[in-house]
Amino acid sequence: MSASFWWVNHSHTFRTEIEGSYLWFASKTHKSKARSESEKNTQKLLPGDVIFSFAQGEIGAIGVVVGAAREAAKPREFDSI
């Protein structure tokens, strides 16, 4: 099986996520309680998949998925950003 390639648009949390070696997506459910496309796609990530991280007008990092996505609270380090 070959790797999939993913594009992630980052906001102001880019540096923190890259330095911490993780991606964090805020859960954005719609009024209908349906999950957002980002949240659905997160569940499709598999070890070995390649992620292109885009921020501030350029690809700032390229990463490789090392584990399955899991639910987590908002990182504390985001409080200071």
N, C-alpha and C positions, 0 to 999 in steps of 0.2 A: 504494500500500500504506500502511495506517495504522500508527501506532506502537502497540506493546504497552505495558502498564503492569505494573510489578513492585513487589513489597513485599519489603524486606529488613529483617530483625530483626538489629540490631547488638548486640554485647556491649561490653566495655570498650575496644574498638579504634575505636569510632565517630568520635571527634574526629580521631584520626590519619588514618583513611581519608578523611574529608570534607576535612580540610585538605590532604591529598595528592592529592585528586581521583581516587581509585581505590577499588575494592572488592577485598577479598582474602578468599577462602574457603579454609579448610583442607581439604585433600583427605581426605574421610572415606569410605574404602571399607569395605564389609562383609566378613565372613568369607568370603563367596562371591566376593569381589573385584569385586562389582558397585559401580558408582559411586553416590554419594548423590544424592538428588533435587536438592539445591542445586547440585551439580557438573553434573548434567545440564541444569538450567535455565540455568546460566551460559553454556553453549554456545548457548542459544537467544537470548541478548541480541543485538540488532541496533542499529546506529547510529540514533539518533532515538527509541529506546525511552525511556520515562520510569521512573525508579526513585524510590520513596518510601522513605526511610531512617528506620526507627523505632528509637529508643533512649530509655531512661530514661522510658518512659511517653508519649512523644509523637513525632510526625513531626518530626525535627530537621533534615531536608534533603530537597530534591527535586532530582534530577539527571537528566541526559540522557546516554545512552550515546553515546560518540564513536568507539568502535572495537570490534573483535571481542575477545572474551575470549582470554587467552593464559595459559599455564602460567608460574608464577613462584615463586621461593623465598619463604619467609616474610620479610616486610619486617624489616630490622634494627631499625627504630624500635619494633617490637613488643616487643623484648627489655627495654625500660625500663618497659613498662606492667604 
